[in-house]
Amino acid sequence: MTQAVGIARAHTNIALIKYWGKRDKDLFLPMNSSLSLTLEAFYTDTKVTFDDELIKDIFLLNGKEQSEKEVAKISHFLDLFCEYIGKRPFARVESINFVPTAAGLASSASAFAALALAVADALKLDMTRQELSTFARRGSGSSTRSLFGGFVEWAMGTSSEDSMAHPVDDADWDIGMLVLVVDSQEKKIASRIGMEHTVQTSPFYPAWIETAREDLQAMKAAIAEKDFETLGRITEHNGFKMHATTLSANPPFTYWSADSLLAQEAVRLVREELQVPAYMTMDAGPNVKILCRASDMGRLQKALSIHFPAENIISSLPGPAAYVLSEADWQQSKMRLTEGNHI
Ligand code: PMV
């Protein structure tokens, strides 16, 4: 029996300049470059075992065997690597999500980044992190960025080979993020569907593309100067512009719920009251994320807890790049899973 094993951890990321729209659906080539912050608090651990004795791929998430539909997504992803190495052994993929279930945060970013690194580790692939990010991209666009820590840019590139992520800054300068959980349900309109519909029907879409480009340049300059307030203002404006493309799609739709609006209002109130810089952003779901200074997180959390149950306000510092785990680390992760405290 020949086995090749790889284990990795990747942290999730939140886009400050959103990726919204594909120019190539099969290759996951984006319409615009994006920039994110990797978060320490949320991550996925994945072990992949290529095994000559397996007769099909197997996928377990949080210890539970997944449906054929879920396995098919993983198999398709593994095929990409196997095309690269010229053979296709079947694999057992085990993932554990350390994303609080209540956070309702998409875990696809950390999931495909962890899987990509675990596969690279198992197959001893000789490729750079940036190159590896072009593989992760084909699992989910946002996972491209989760291979790196801190502030990360996913450059749209000109082809599948150069549409890749690279680190911009380690974000080690009093940066934090709060997640206001207003709804932990799975998103109703998948980002893939939502972005495609907007690209096709929103008259605002060309303006989104044009201004996202300007936002990215301005944001990179703000990061280089460690200018937190400019960084925050661009973050908030960019996110709301993305959501304006959904409201202007035909038929229109939104990821916001009534509670999202209440959460936005609470953030406006609290930052005014405390006179603390704090900026909102939202993704393909109803929860509100707040970019703030790490040193202000405690005060903001306390003030927000007047409006929200404290357990629905989760804080995180910037997170590291994805990394390889040892078998002992993996056993510990599994232990946390069986003890029920992985969430
Ligand atoms: O890559 P996906 O399918 O998870 O899409 C991500 C879309 C947004 O979260 C809205 C923006 C982003 O850049 O992460």
Residues whose N, C-alpha, C, O or C-beta is under 5 A from the ligand:
A	BS01	PMV	A15 I17 K18 Y19 S34 S108 S140 G141 S142 S191 R192 D283 A284
